[in-house]
Amino acid sequence: MPALLAAAVLVVGCDSTPGPSGEPEDVVRGAANASAAPAATSSGAAAPATAGAATRPPAPANVFPVRAPSGTVRYGRAHHDYPATDIFAPCGSAVVAPAAGRIVEVATKDTWSSAADDGGTRGGLSFSLAGADGVRYYGSHLAALTAAARPGATVTAGQPLGTVGRTGSARGTPCHLHLGLSPICGPGDWWTRRGVVPPYAYLKAWQKGTQRSPAAAVAAWKTAHGCPRTPAGVPDP
C-alpha cells in the first residue's frame, strides 16, 4: 500500500501506450487586459484615469496544468477507454493547480505492479484537488510532489503541485500528466476520480488563456449518475 498523507487513497493511471496525441500544442499564458481605474475627487465624482494607472486583472478561474517550453506539449482529443487526457511534456516540467481549491487526496509513493495491475495504484504519485467550482481535478504519474500538495491544503490556480513524470502504469511511456475531471465524491473512488468528463475542450481554451469552465458538465454528470460506489456503477463512455 502506498504511504499516504491522508486517509487511504486509491489512484488510477493510463494504459501503457500513449497512442496518437495530435499536433504539438504550445503552452500559452494568457493575460487579461488591464483597465484604468478612475480616481475619486473630493466632490465624489470620478476623475479621468491617469495614464498608466491600472487595476490588477482578476485571477483566472482555470489555468493550463502544465508549464513547459513552447512547442513541447501535446495531447489528444481522445483517451483510451474512459474520458481523460494525457498531457505529454518534457520530464520534470512543472505541474500546477488547474483551479483554486483544496487538496483532498495524495499518493506519495509508487507501488504499482504490472502483475497485480491494481486500479488503485495505477496513477503512481498523484493528487486530487476539490475545486471551488465543484469539480475534482485529478493529476497522476507525477515524478515528484511539492510541499503544497498535501491533504487539507488550500491552493490557488497556477500554484505548483509537482513535476511531470511516468510513475505508476506510465512506466516505460513518455512523460505525461494524466488529467481527470469528475464530481467531488470519494475518497478512494478511483473509477470515478480518474475521469468522467473529457478535458480536451477545456484544456484547449486554458492553453490559449481563455476561460471555459467544466463545472456545468461535471454537475450534469453527477445529477445523472451520482457518486458510483463501485467501478460497475460508472457507465461506459
KAWO-V230418 format. One record per backbone hydrogen bond with DSSP energy under -1.0 kcal/mol. NH is the residue of the N-H (numbers start at 1). CO is the residue of the C=O. Records with the same first field share a line. If there is no record, write none. Layout:
NH: CO / CO
This chain:
11: 120
25: 73
41: 45
44: 41
47: 39
53: 50
55: 35
63: 98
67: 94
72: 69
74: 88
85: 179
87: 177
88: 74
89: 175
92: 164
93: 90
94: 67
95: 162
96: 65
97: 159
101: 155
102: 130
103: 153
104: 128
105: 128
107: 126
108: 3
117: 113
121: 118
124: 121
126: 107
127: 139
128: 105
129: 137
130: 102
131: 129 / 135
132: 100
134: 131
136: 182
137: 129
138: 180
139: 127
140: 178
141: 123
142: 125
143: 163
146: 161
149: 146
150: 148
152: 103
153: 150
155: 101
158: 97
159: 156
161: 95
162: 95
163: 144
164: 93
169: 122
170: 167
171: 168
173: 170
176: 165
177: 87
178: 140
179: 85
180: 138
182: 136
185: 183
190: 188
192: 189
193: 189
194: 190
195: 192
196: 181
197: 181
203: 199
204: 200
205: 201
206: 202
207: 203
209: 206
210: 205
218: 214
219: 215
220: 216
221: 217
222: 218
223: 219
224: 220
225: 221
226: 222
233: 230
234: 231
